[in-house]
C-alpha cells in the first residue's frame, strides 16, 4: 500500500515541471505545497526510496495500437526496453522528424519546428488510415472533456509528444531498466496486483480529474477563463479544500496558502494547480471514491495504457 503519493505536471522545460506529494497518516493523508521537480528527475524517487511510492505522470504512457502493430510491439514495457538499448532500428526514435520525408515507423515524432507542417504528413508517414489512428483510445474525447493531443504530434500548445520523449528518457526508462522495483499501471496489472512493488507509475491527466473534484472555470467580465487565470484558480479553492476534507487530507500551511491564493500570479501557477489536482485525483482512486477502471481489452491494457480514473 502506497505510503507516498506523488503527481508530476511534466513539461519539456525543467523550469515548468512541478510536483505535489502526500504522505499517508493512520487516518488519512498529509498534502504538502507544490514544488519543482528535481533537475535530475530520478532524484525524486531516490528521495523516498525507503517507502512505497505511487507516482503519477501527466504525460502519455503507452502508444497507439495502430502504430504498435506495424512495428511488432506487444507491450509498452517491451518498447521501453528496446529504446533503452538504442540499437537499430530504434536508435532514431527520440529524434523528432524535421520534414515529412524523415517520418518513419521508427522515427514517429513530428514536426521538430513549425512551418508547412500538417497532421496528415504524420498519418501518411506512419501508414495510418486516418488521423484518429494517431490517438490511443483513452485520448479520445469524452462527454466531460475534449480529445487529448496525439502522442506523436509535437506542435501546438496542447502537444504532449516532446514532454513524453523527455520523461521517457530522463525518468521512465531509468526506472524500468535500473535497480528499482518499478511496476507500470495498468501494463503490469491493477493496483491491487501491484501493491507488492516499491514503486508504481501511472498516467494521470488532470483535465480528467476536474469533473471528479468539481473544477470549473467561470466567465469573468464576459470572457471565458481557464487554469491560466489566477482568479479562476482561486475561485476553485473551495472545491480543492472540499475534496481534501472528504479524503481526510491535512494540507500543510504552505499548501493551504497557495490554494487560497490561486497558486500565485506567475506563469507557473497553472502547473502548480494541475500538479495538486492530479495528486488529489490519485488519492480519490486510492480511497475508492473513483474507480481505477482497468481496460478489459488486453491489447489496450498492455500497449496503449489508460488514464487513472477514466471510466472504461
ABEGO torsion letter per residue (X at the ends): XBABBBBBBBBABAAABBBBBBBBBAAEBBBBBBBBBBABAAAAAAAAAABBBBBBBBBBBEBBAAAAAAAGBABAAAAAAAAAAGBOAAAAAABBBABAAABBAABABOBABBGGBBAAAAAAAAGBABAAAABBAAABBBAABBBBBBAABABEAABAAAAAAAAAAAAAAAAAABABBBBBOAAAEBAAAAAABABBBBBBBAAAAAAAAGBBBBBBGGBBBBAABAAAAAAAAAAAAAAAAAAGBBBBAAAAAAAAAGGEABAAAAAAAAAAAAAAAAAAAAAGABBAGBBABAAAAAAAEBBBGBBX
